[in-house]
């Protein structure tokens, strides 16, 4: 492995990422280069990639331990580790490296999958979905997580969506809610609408289920609730948080209650967002909001 080959790997690596992600990863790789202290980024990567597999893992494990001792946030640590793992994988797939990095992420939250997430945890999970090597899956999964969070939708509501439910002209989406016979129109926030359009650019606008399988065996078939659960859980684990679809929805509702309170909006009016038929359920959320947030802070501080 020489610096010329490192140039080739880095070029292909950055090109495969969005501009924002590429800039973040450049910063993350620069931090690793500073840790090694052997000169330029290229020299640092040559040093890492020329090492035996076990030695490379030990180097990155020590780097992870140092970041933890420095008090860096788990989301920052995990992004830096993800940059190194992704780059090593790119070198491996190019045939320039015969091993992959095996160092796991730092734990952010180890708790119940239904607990709401802090903003940094949710943002890290959303970024993980968007950074997949398969752009079709990245677009689909980002749109699913956005709908789950931005509209506080149940998993079953997302499973039941069809392409015909999207009204792009009026920026609306018709959703079926648990226990409600008629569909309800919900306005799409700008970012949510953009992620849906990105997914549709891959899926096409042919009638049928909105979210479909991307694998060869079931391609084109409606994505199941079990698949959505697994997708969210896997992304969570990749960034060090134990969560699921309910956790994403809980996150959205807690944010809505907090922001409604700050804006002077009545709790009763939040039910239109949270899809609760009775405000008493939201009052239960509000009652336990402080206690749960305190519990989250304790878990994250561990």
N, C-alpha and C positions, 0 to 999 in steps of 0.2 A: 504494500500500500504506500503510495507516494502522494505528494501534494496535488499533482495533476489529476489523479483519480479522485481525490477529495473534492476538487473543483467540479468534476463531473457529477459526483453524488449530490453535492450541495445545490447545484443548478437544477437538477431534476427534482430534488426534494422541495425547494422553494416554489418551483413552478406548479407543483401538485397541490399547493395550499392557496387559500384566499390571501389577498394582500395583507389583511389585518393579522391573520394567523402567521404568515411568513415573517412579518415584522416582530411579532412576539417571540417566535422561535429563534430569530436572529439574536435577540436580546438574551434569550435563555442559553443559547449555545455560547455566547460571549461570556456569560457568567461562569459556565463550566470551564472555559478556556482560562479565565482568571483564576479559578480554583487550582487548575493543574500548574499554572505558572511556568509554562515551557515556551512562551512566546505567542505567536499568532494562533488564531482559531484553527487554521489548517494544520499547524504543527501539533496542536493539542489533539486533533482528531486522528492524525497519523499515529501519535503515541497510543491513543486508546485502541484503535483498530488493529494495530500491530501486536498488541498484547494477546496472550492466550485468553481463551474464553473465561476461565476462572478468575484470572487477574483483572480482566475488564469488569466483571461483575463486582469484584471486591472494591475496585476503584470507585465505581458509581455508588456502591453501597456506602462507602465512607463519605462520599460527597453528599448523599442523602442525609446521613447522620449529622454531618457538619451543618447543613441547612436547618435541621431540626433544632440543633443546639443554638443556632443564631436566632431562633424564634420566628423564622419565616412562616407565613400562613401555609397550611396544607395545600391549598389550591395552587399557590405559587410553586411549591415543591413539586407537586404532581405534574404541573405543566412543564417544568424543566426536565423532569424524568421522562415525560412523554416525548419531548423533543429529541432526547438522546435515543430512546427506544425506537422512535419512528425513523430517525436517521440511520441507525444500525440496521433496521429492517430494510430500508431502501438499498443500503449497500449489500445486504444479504441477497435480496431479490435480483440485484444487478450482477450477482456472481462474484463480487469483489470481497466478500466476507463470508466465512463459513460458520458463523455463529450469530445468535441474537442475544440482546440484553435481557436478563431475567429478573431485574430488580423491580419489585412491586411498588405501587403508589403508597403514599402516607395515608393513614386513616383520617378522614375529616369528621365523620359522625358514625358511631357504631350504636345504632338504636333501632327503634321500630320503623318499619317501612312506611308507616302512615304519618310519621312526624313531619311537620313542615320544615323546609330547608331554609337556611340563611341564603341571602342573595348571592354570595360568592360561590356557594355550593351549587345553586341552580344554574348560575352562569357557566360554571365549569362543566356541568352536565350537558347543557345546551351546546357549548363549544365542542364537546366530545362527539356529539351527534353530527355536527356539521363538518368535522375534520376527518370523516371516514374516507378511505381510499376510493370507494365506489361512490361517485357523485350522485347516482340515482338514489341509493339508499340514504345518503347524507341529506338529500333534499326531502325525501319522504319522512324520515325520522325527525328532522328539524320541524317540519310542518305539524307532525303529530304532537310533539312536545309543546310547540307554540299554542296549538288549539287547547291542549290540556291545561296549560298555564294561563294563557291570555284570556280565555273564555271560561275557565274553571269547569271544563267539560268532564263528564264521567267517561270512563273507558268505553262503555257500551254505546254512548252517543257517538263517539269517534268511529267505532267499528261500523255503525249503521249508516254513515255518511255516503252519499252518492255524488257523482260529478254534477248531476242536475240540481243538487242542493245549493250550489254556489251561484250567487247572482253578482257577477263581477261588475256590472254596470252600476249597481247601487251599493256595492261593497257589503253584501249581506250573505249570511249562510243560514240555512234552515236545519235545525237540529231536533232530534227526538230525545226527550228527557225521560228518565225512569218514572213510571207511574202517570205519564201524561200522554193522552191519545193523539193529540194534534201536534204537528211540528211547530216550533217557535223560531221566528227570525231573530238572529243576533247580528249586530253590526261588527264588522271585522276591523280591528286596529290595523294601522298601516303596515307594521312589521309582520303581523300575522297574515295579512292578505298577500304580502310579497313572498313569504315562504310558501304559501299555497300555489301561487303562480309559478314559482320555481319548480315545485313538484309536478305541476301540470305540464310544464315544458318537457318533462321526461315521460310522464305517464300518457300524455295526450288527452284530448277532451271527449273521446268516445264514451258513450253512455255506459254506466256500470258503477261498481264500487269505487269510491274515491281513493281509498288506500288499499293497495294490492301487494302481493308477495313480489319480491325481487329475485328470489332464487329460481333456478331453472326448473326445478320439479313442480313448483306451485305458481309459477309466474302468471300474473293476471288474475289470480283468485283473490277474493276478499281477505284482507288481513284479519286474523282472529283476535279476540280479547286476550287470549293466552300469549299470542305473539307480541302484542303491545306491552303486556306486563314484562315479558322477558327482555324486550328491547330497552325499556326504561331501567329495569333492574341492572342490566349489564352495563349501561352507560354510567349508572350510579357507582357501581363497583369499580369501574375503570378510573373514576376520579376520587374514590375513597369514601363514598357515602352509601349507606344502605337505605334505599328508597324504592318506590313503585309508583304506579299511576295515582294512587290515592295520596301519596306524599306530595306529588306535583300539584294536585287539586287543592290539598290543604294549604300549600304554600300560597297559592293564588288567593284563597279566601282570607287567610290571615293578613296578607298585604292589603286586600280590599278593605277589610275592617279598619286597619290601622290608618290607611289613607283617607277613608271616609270620615273617620273621627277627626283627623287633622283638618279636613276641608269643611267640616260642619255638616256633613251629609248624614241623614238619619239611618240608623241600622236597618230599619224596615226597607229602605230603598236599595240596600245592598243585596237583597234577596233576588232581584232581577239579574244580578251578575252571578251569584252563587248557585242559582237554580234551586233554591229551597222554597218550598211552598209555605212554610211557616217560619216567622221571624224568631220563634222560640228556639229553633235549632241554632240560629246565628247567635242568639244571646248566650247559648252554651259555649260557643266558640269564644265569644267576647269574655265570658267569665273566666275561662281557663287560659286566655291568651297570654297574660303576664306570666303565669306559672309555667306554661310550656316554653315560652321564650327564655325564661330563666333556666329551665332544664336544658334547652339547647345550648345555652352559653356554657353551662357546666360541662356538657359532653364535649364541646369543641375545645374547651380549655384543657382537657385531660391530655 
